[in-house]
Amino acid sequence: MLKKERIQYVIDELEKLYPVPPIPLDHQDAFTLLIAVLLSAQTTDKKVNEVTPELFAKAANAKAMARLEVDEIKYYIRQIGLSNTKAKNIKKLAEILVEKYDGEVPESFEELEELPGVGHKTASVVMSQWFGHPAFPVDTHIFRLLRLWKLSNGKTVELVEKDAKKIFPKELWNKLHIQIIYYGREFSPARAWSLEKDFITRNMFQKNDSK
């Protein structure tokens, strides 16, 4: 397949598989989504979804979270990687939201990325999945698959994101990045990967291989 054909094939197949992909992280609003995404760094969404119900039952908004001590936040997220740093960032982030934004989550990349523990990927998820602004957050699945599909040769997350935004229609970004994540988990996991299971990759390149 030519590159143009591979791009369209990815879009078509993922649409068949995941016509309405749910956001992988459980949340109720912009604040709980922001905290869940922050927690998901270097751990699984599944693990985050296991610990957040108890944390959010205690503090479901910035004002309540800012009142908690760092040790208390850490207790609720203790099963998650980097819990010490994340607890400090959540406390500080909640305090900033209260002081600067009256407890609300700001609706801009710049303001979000200034918050403790919030990088470009976290900001992109909140901006796309809660506020509906076009963004293409790149996680490990997307990074790996776009390179595997020869749709990007970027060696960094930033370069792969740039390529993704160039090749895919803007109106599909918010849905497509979630579809690729689900495909990666179900059909193309990094561990125990097989061409037999990963049918998108197989179908893309099988003609080339037979020549």
Contacts in CASP RR format, 6 or more apart in sequence:
PFRMAT RR
TARGET T0000
AUTHOR 0000-0000-0000
METHOD contacts of the structure
MODEL  1
MLKKERIQYVIDELEKLYPVPPIPLDHQDAFTLLIAVLLSAQTTDKKVNE
VTPELFAKAANAKAMARLEVDEIKYYIRQIGLSNTKAKNIKKLAEILVEK
YDGEVPESFEELEELPGVGHKTASVVMSQWFGHPAFPVDTHIFRLLRLWK
LSNGKTVELVEKDAKKIFPKELWNKLHIQIIYYGREFSPARAWSLEKDFI
TRNMFQKNDSK
1 9 0 8 1.000
1 204 0 8 1.000
1 205 0 8 1.000
1 207 0 8 1.000
1 208 0 8 1.000
3 150 0 8 1.000
3 151 0 8 1.000
3 167 0 8 1.000
6 149 0 8 1.000
6 150 0 8 1.000
6 151 0 8 1.000
6 204 0 8 1.000
7 151 0 8 1.000
7 167 0 8 1.000
7 168 0 8 1.000
9 200 0 8 1.000
9 203 0 8 1.000
9 204 0 8 1.000
10 149 0 8 1.000
10 151 0 8 1.000
10 180 0 8 1.000
10 200 0 8 1.000
11 168 0 8 1.000
11 172 0 8 1.000
11 176 0 8 1.000
13 199 0 8 1.000
13 200 0 8 1.000
14 176 0 8 1.000
14 179 0 8 1.000
14 180 0 8 1.000
14 183 0 8 1.000
15 179 0 8 1.000
17 179 0 8 1.000
17 182 0 8 1.000
17 183 0 8 1.000
18 178 0 8 1.000
18 179 0 8 1.000
18 182 0 8 1.000
18 183 0 8 1.000
21 175 0 8 1.000
21 178 0 8 1.000
21 179 0 8 1.000
21 182 0 8 1.000
22 178 0 8 1.000
23 33 0 8 1.000
23 129 0 8 1.000
23 178 0 8 1.000
24 45 0 8 1.000
24 178 0 8 1.000
24 181 0 8 1.000
24 182 0 8 1.000
25 33 0 8 1.000
25 36 0 8 1.000
25 37 0 8 1.000
25 40 0 8 1.000
25 45 0 8 1.000
25 48 0 8 1.000
25 49 0 8 1.000
25 52 0 8 1.000
26 36 0 8 1.000
26 49 0 8 1.000
26 52 0 8 1.000
26 53 0 8 1.000
27 33 0 8 1.000
27 36 0 8 1.000
27 52 0 8 1.000
28 56 0 8 1.000
28 60 0 8 1.000
29 130 0 8 1.000
30 104 0 8 1.000
30 105 0 8 1.000
30 126 0 8 1.000
30 130 0 8 1.000
30 131 0 8 1.000
31 60 0 8 1.000
31 61 0 8 1.000
31 62 0 8 1.000
31 65 0 8 1.000
31 97 0 8 1.000
31 103 0 8 1.000
31 105 0 8 1.000
32 52 0 8 1.000
32 56 0 8 1.000
32 60 0 8 1.000
33 125 0 8 1.000
33 126 0 8 1.000
33 129 0 8 1.000
33 130 0 8 1.000
34 93 0 8 1.000
34 105 0 8 1.000
34 112 0 8 1.000
34 118 0 8 1.000
34 122 0 8 1.000
34 126 0 8 1.000
35 52 0 8 1.000
35 55 0 8 1.000
35 56 0 8 1.000
35 65 0 8 1.000
35 90 0 8 1.000
36 48 0 8 1.000
36 49 0 8 1.000
36 52 0 8 1.000
37 121 0 8 1.000
37 122 0 8 1.000
37 125 0 8 1.000
37 126 0 8 1.000
38 86 0 8 1.000
38 89 0 8 1.000
38 90 0 8 1.000
38 93 0 8 1.000
38 117 0 8 1.000
38 118 0 8 1.000
38 122 0 8 1.000
39 48 0 8 1.000
39 51 0 8 1.000
39 52 0 8 1.000
39 77 0 8 1.000
39 80 0 8 1.000
39 86 0 8 1.000
40 48 0 8 1.000
41 82 0 8 1.000
41 86 0 8 1.000
41 122 0 8 1.000
42 81 0 8 1.000
42 82 0 8 1.000
43 80 0 8 1.000
43 81 0 8 1.000
47 79 0 8 1.000
47 80 0 8 1.000
48 80 0 8 1.000
50 79 0 8 1.000
51 76 0 8 1.000
51 77 0 8 1.000
51 79 0 8 1.000
51 80 0 8 1.000
54 76 0 8 1.000
55 73 0 8 1.000
55 76 0 8 1.000
55 77 0 8 1.000
58 64 0 8 1.000
58 68 0 8 1.000
58 72 0 8 1.000
58 76 0 8 1.000
59 65 0 8 1.000
59 67 0 8 1.000
59 68 0 8 1.000
59 73 0 8 1.000
59 94 0 8 1.000
61 103 0 8 1.000
62 93 0 8 1.000
62 94 0 8 1.000
62 97 0 8 1.000
62 98 0 8 1.000
62 101 0 8 1.000
62 103 0 8 1.000
62 104 0 8 1.000
62 105 0 8 1.000
63 94 0 8 1.000
63 98 0 8 1.000
63 103 0 8 1.000
65 73 0 8 1.000
65 90 0 8 1.000
65 91 0 8 1.000
65 94 0 8 1.000
66 91 0 8 1.000
66 94 0 8 1.000
66 95 0 8 1.000
66 97 0 8 1.000
66 98 0 8 1.000
68 91 0 8 1.000
68 94 0 8 1.000
69 91 0 8 1.000
70 87 0 8 1.000
70 88 0 8 1.000
70 91 0 8 1.000
71 87 0 8 1.000
73 87 0 8 1.000
73 90 0 8 1.000
73 91 0 8 1.000
74 83 0 8 1.000
74 84 0 8 1.000
74 87 0 8 1.000
77 83 0 8 1.000
77 86 0 8 1.000
77 87 0 8 1.000
77 90 0 8 1.000
80 86 0 8 1.000
86 117 0 8 1.000
88 116 0 8 1.000
89 116 0 8 1.000
89 117 0 8 1.000
92 116 0 8 1.000
93 115 0 8 1.000
93 116 0 8 1.000
93 117 0 8 1.000
93 118 0 8 1.000
96 115 0 8 1.000
96 116 0 8 1.000
97 103 0 8 1.000
97 104 0 8 1.000
97 105 0 8 1.000
97 115 0 8 1.000
101 111 0 8 1.000
105 112 0 8 1.000
105 126 0 8 1.000
105 130 0 8 1.000
106 112 0 8 1.000
107 127 0 8 1.000
107 131 0 8 1.000
107 133 0 8 1.000
108 127 0 8 1.000
109 120 0 8 1.000
109 123 0 8 1.000
109 124 0 8 1.000
109 127 0 8 1.000
112 118 0 8 1.000
112 119 0 8 1.000
112 122 0 8 1.000
112 123 0 8 1.000
112 126 0 8 1.000
112 127 0 8 1.000
113 119 0 8 1.000
113 120 0 8 1.000
113 123 0 8 1.000
120 158 0 8 1.000
121 137 0 8 1.000
121 138 0 8 1.000
121 139 0 8 1.000
121 157 0 8 1.000
122 137 0 8 1.000
124 135 0 8 1.000
124 136 0 8 1.000
124 137 0 8 1.000
125 135 0 8 1.000
125 137 0 8 1.000
127 133 0 8 1.000
127 135 0 8 1.000
128 134 0 8 1.000
128 135 0 8 1.000
128 136 0 8 1.000
128 137 0 8 1.000
128 173 0 8 1.000
128 174 0 8 1.000
128 177 0 8 1.000
129 174 0 8 1.000
129 178 0 8 1.000
132 174 0 8 1.000
134 170 0 8 1.000
134 171 0 8 1.000
134 173 0 8 1.000
134 174 0 8 1.000
135 173 0 8 1.000
135 174 0 8 1.000
135 177 0 8 1.000
136 142 0 8 1.000
136 161 0 8 1.000
136 164 0 8 1.000
136 165 0 8 1.000
136 168 0 8 1.000
136 173 0 8 1.000
136 176 0 8 1.000
136 177 0 8 1.000
137 161 0 8 1.000
137 177 0 8 1.000
138 146 0 8 1.000
138 157 0 8 1.000
138 160 0 8 1.000
138 161 0 8 1.000
138 164 0 8 1.000
138 177 0 8 1.000
139 181 0 8 1.000
140 190 0 8 1.000
141 180 0 8 1.000
141 181 0 8 1.000
141 183 0 8 1.000
141 184 0 8 1.000
141 185 0 8 1.000
141 188 0 8 1.000
142 160 0 8 1.000
142 164 0 8 1.000
142 177 0 8 1.000
142 180 0 8 1.000
142 181 0 8 1.000
143 157 0 8 1.000
143 160 0 8 1.000
144 184 0 8 1.000
144 188 0 8 1.000
144 190 0 8 1.000
145 180 0 8 1.000
145 183 0 8 1.000
145 184 0 8 1.000
145 188 0 8 1.000
145 201 0 8 1.000
146 152 0 8 1.000
146 160 0 8 1.000
146 163 0 8 1.000
146 164 0 8 1.000
146 180 0 8 1.000
147 153 0 8 1.000
147 154 0 8 1.000
147 160 0 8 1.000
148 188 0 8 1.000
148 201 0 8 1.000
149 200 0 8 1.000
149 201 0 8 1.000
149 204 0 8 1.000
151 163 0 8 1.000
151 164 0 8 1.000
151 167 0 8 1.000
152 159 0 8 1.000
152 160 0 8 1.000
152 163 0 8 1.000
152 164 0 8 1.000
154 160 0 8 1.000
154 163 0 8 1.000
164 173 0 8 1.000
164 177 0 8 1.000
165 173 0 8 1.000
168 176 0 8 1.000
183 200 0 8 1.000
187 197 0 8 1.000
187 198 0 8 1.000
187 199 0 8 1.000
187 200 0 8 1.000
188 197 0 8 1.000
188 198 0 8 1.000
188 200 0 8 1.000
188 201 0 8 1.000
195 201 0 8 1.000
195 202 0 8 1.000
196 202 0 8 1.000
END
